[in-house]
Amino acid sequence: MIHRIGISLIVIALAGCAQPEVPPDNFYRLYPESAVEGRDQPRFEGVLVVNRFQADGLVSERSLVYADDDAPNPLKQYHYHYWTESPTRMLQELVVRYLRSANVATQVITPETPALSSYEVSGKIKRLEQIRGSRSRVVVELEFVLTRSREASVLWVQDYLVEATSKDDSVKAAVEAFNQAIGDVCLRLVNDLWRN
């Protein structure tokens, strides 16, 4: 009898130590729906390579980054909320898709495809963060450089800073706003490449 009471007390004690259930990991992809108009003739003759984006610190990692409106300086990472791939890779693939759709060059590829390139587009992620608070929004800042491959000469440099309002502070609303902001940047990039 004492043995059963002892076992019951151990079971009750262990049950009291049980940890709350860990939330599942959530993964998000970028899928801007902004349509781009293709042209009949390419803007640049030859092969244009889109390099993998560069990024420093938190924005290079897969965890989504956020800050609070009342204290925007300390950036934080979400637990359990991740991009499906590194933002440096996701943005590279998105830019390739947009430049191909717009017929910016005869061929638009990534460096993994073995080919001699005529031009290169390089990008850097400067900001990719959610701002939570009274005015929920996301901030996207990307830098692009267009170079002529053979001479390694810079033809064009442009920074894009876009804020998009989100419906609320949820991660889901932030991802929708990220898609809107990045779609806007990609459309501006395409238009600027056609003008330069």
CORGIVEN-V477773 format. One record per pair of residues at least 24 apart in sequence whose C-alpha atoms are under 8 Angstrom apart, sorted by the first residue. I is the first residue (numbers start at 0). J is the second residue. Records with the same first field share a line. If there is no record, write none. Layout:
# CORGIVEN-V477773
I->J, J
This chain:
# CORGIVEN-V477773
22->79
23->79
24->79, 80, 81
25->79, 80, 81
26->80, 81, 82, 83
27->80, 81, 82, 83, 174
28->82, 83, 84, 89
29->89, 174, 177, 178
30->178
31->178, 179, 181, 182
32->178, 179, 182
33->179, 182, 183, 186
35->97, 100, 101, 186
36->100, 101
37->100, 101, 102
38->101, 102, 103
39->102
40->102
41->102, 103, 104, 105
42->102, 103, 104, 192, 193
43->103, 104, 105
44->104, 105, 117
45->104, 105, 106, 116, 117, 118
46->104, 105, 106, 107, 108, 114, 115, 116, 117, 118
47->104, 105, 106, 107, 108, 116, 117, 118, 119, 120
48->107, 108, 109, 110, 116, 118, 119, 120
49->91, 94, 95, 107, 108, 109, 110, 119, 120, 121
50->91, 109, 110, 119, 120, 121, 122
51->87, 88, 90, 91, 109, 121, 122
52->87, 88, 90, 91, 121, 122, 123, 124
53->87, 122, 123, 124
54->87, 123, 124, 125
55->124, 125
58->86, 124, 125, 126, 127, 128
59->85, 86, 87, 124
60->85, 86
61->85, 86
63->128
64->127, 128, 129
65->128, 129, 130, 131
66->128, 129, 130, 131
67->130, 131, 132
68->130, 131, 132, 133, 134, 135
69->132
71->130
80->170
87->124
91->122
94->185
97->185, 186, 189
98->189
101->189
103->189, 192, 193
116->148
117->147, 148, 149
118->145, 146, 147, 148
119->145, 146, 147, 148
120->144, 145, 146
121->145
129->173
131->167, 168
132->168
134->164
135->164, 165, 166, 167, 168
136->162, 163, 164, 165, 173, 176
137->162, 163, 164, 165, 173, 176, 177, 180
138->162, 163, 177, 180
139->177, 180, 181
155->195
159->184
